Amino acid sequence: MIVTAAGVQDSAGGKRILDTLAAQWPTVTKTWVDAGCNNGVVRHGADLGIDVEVVARDKEQKGFVVQPIRWRVEQTFGIMSRYKRLHRDYEALPDPSRAMIH
């Protein structure tokens, strides 16, 4: 599991996650990312043999609309938010947050 500081850009974090994913679970061939990731993440995934699909919001949608694939991620964050320690950022480093998730 990778937990990064809030200041890490989505693209940099995405590449780290793909590296870990390819090393620990080599059978994974597809993943989804949000629009915050750039084409570098897609190319990096292709180099690792992982199809990276960007799940972007439809430009015509107004207000909050549930995105089917992204809802799974939001649901996971919601479950973790039940635990106050994971909901608020009390730690100065990512390691204690990683430990709490495990």
Contacts in CASP RR format, 6 or more apart in sequence:
PFRMAT RR
TARGET T0000
AUTHOR 0000-0000-0000
METHOD contacts of the structure
MODEL  1
MIVTAAGVQDSAGGKRILDTLAAQWPTVTKTWVDAGCNNGVVRHGADLGI
DVEVVARDKEQKGFVVQPIRWRVEQTFGIMSRYKRLHRDYEALPDPSRAM
IH
1 98 0 8 1.000
1 101 0 8 1.000
1 102 0 8 1.000
2 13 0 8 1.000
2 16 0 8 1.000
2 17 0 8 1.000
2 20 0 8 1.000
2 98 0 8 1.000
3 94 0 8 1.000
3 95 0 8 1.000
3 97 0 8 1.000
3 98 0 8 1.000
3 101 0 8 1.000
4 13 0 8 1.000
4 16 0 8 1.000
4 94 0 8 1.000
5 93 0 8 1.000
5 94 0 8 1.000
6 89 0 8 1.000
10 33 0 8 1.000
10 34 0 8 1.000
10 36 0 8 1.000
10 37 0 8 1.000
10 41 0 8 1.000
11 36 0 8 1.000
11 37 0 8 1.000
11 38 0 8 1.000
11 40 0 8 1.000
11 41 0 8 1.000
14 33 0 8 1.000
14 37 0 8 1.000
14 41 0 8 1.000
14 44 0 8 1.000
15 40 0 8 1.000
15 41 0 8 1.000
15 44 0 8 1.000
18 31 0 8 1.000
18 41 0 8 1.000
18 44 0 8 1.000
18 45 0 8 1.000
18 48 0 8 1.000
18 50 0 8 1.000
18 52 0 8 1.000
19 48 0 8 1.000
21 28 0 8 1.000
21 31 0 8 1.000
21 48 0 8 1.000
21 50 0 8 1.000
22 28 0 8 1.000
22 45 0 8 1.000
22 48 0 8 1.000
22 49 0 8 1.000
22 50 0 8 1.000
28 50 0 8 1.000
29 49 0 8 1.000
29 50 0 8 1.000
29 51 0 8 1.000
30 50 0 8 1.000
30 51 0 8 1.000
30 53 0 8 1.000
31 50 0 8 1.000
31 51 0 8 1.000
31 52 0 8 1.000
31 53 0 8 1.000
32 52 0 8 1.000
32 53 0 8 1.000
32 54 0 8 1.000
32 55 0 8 1.000
32 69 0 8 1.000
32 70 0 8 1.000
33 41 0 8 1.000
33 52 0 8 1.000
33 53 0 8 1.000
33 54 0 8 1.000
33 55 0 8 1.000
34 54 0 8 1.000
34 55 0 8 1.000
34 56 0 8 1.000
34 70 0 8 1.000
35 54 0 8 1.000
35 55 0 8 1.000
35 56 0 8 1.000
35 57 0 8 1.000
37 52 0 8 1.000
37 54 0 8 1.000
41 52 0 8 1.000
42 52 0 8 1.000
42 54 0 8 1.000
44 52 0 8 1.000
45 51 0 8 1.000
45 52 0 8 1.000
46 52 0 8 1.000
55 67 0 8 1.000
55 69 0 8 1.000
55 70 0 8 1.000
57 65 0 8 1.000
57 67 0 8 1.000
58 65 0 8 1.000
80 86 0 8 1.000
80 87 0 8 1.000
80 101 0 8 1.000
81 87 0 8 1.000
83 100 0 8 1.000
85 100 0 8 1.000
86 97 0 8 1.000
86 100 0 8 1.000
86 101 0 8 1.000
89 97 0 8 1.000
91 97 0 8 1.000
END
